Amino acid sequence: MTENIDTLISAAEQAYQQALVTYQSASIDQKIATKPKLDQAAELIVTLRTKQLQGAITVSDQDVATMQDLRTKVNDAATLQTALSSMVALILKFV
């Protein structure tokens, strides 16, 4: 399961990077609504990385699959806010 945490963090980082790209092309209203979750996701990824270094975190195959699915959802400005909220909720399971 150790590789699952690595995969989850990698997918989260990739999803965050894609969310930034999507955020840049969003409308001002979407940016205002999305910015807090975008910032929270960035902070949680750092926290998750720190917790990984501190000890064992159990990440299921389903958690990894969910994060990888969220990576595709942040490509669309219309689903960006929902996807970021889901991403934050998933990461919060481990921090």
Residue pairs with C-beta under 8 A, 6 or more apart in sequence:
1 58
1 59
1 60
2 56
4 58
4 59
4 60
4 61
4 63
4 64
5 52
5 57
5 59
5 94
6 52
7 59
7 64
8 48
8 59
8 63
8 64
8 67
8 94
9 45
9 48
9 49
9 52
11 64
11 67
11 68
11 70
11 71
12 41
12 45
12 48
12 67
12 87
12 91
13 45
14 71
15 67
15 70
15 71
15 74
15 83
15 87
16 38
16 41
16 42
16 45
16 87
18 71
18 74
18 75
19 38
19 41
19 74
19 80
19 83
19 84
19 87
20 38
22 74
22 75
22 76
22 77
22 80
23 30
23 31
23 34
23 35
23 38
23 80
25 77
26 34
26 77
26 80
27 77
30 77
30 80
30 81
33 81
34 80
34 81
34 84
37 81
37 84
37 85
37 88
38 84
40 84
40 88
41 84
41 87
41 88
41 91
44 88
44 91
44 92
44 95
45 91
47 91
47 95
48 57
48 91
48 94
48 95
51 57
51 94
51 95
57 94
59 94
63 90
63 93
66 86
66 90
67 87
67 90
70 83
70 86
70 87
70 90
73 79
73 80
73 82
73 83
73 86
74 80
74 83
74 84
74 87
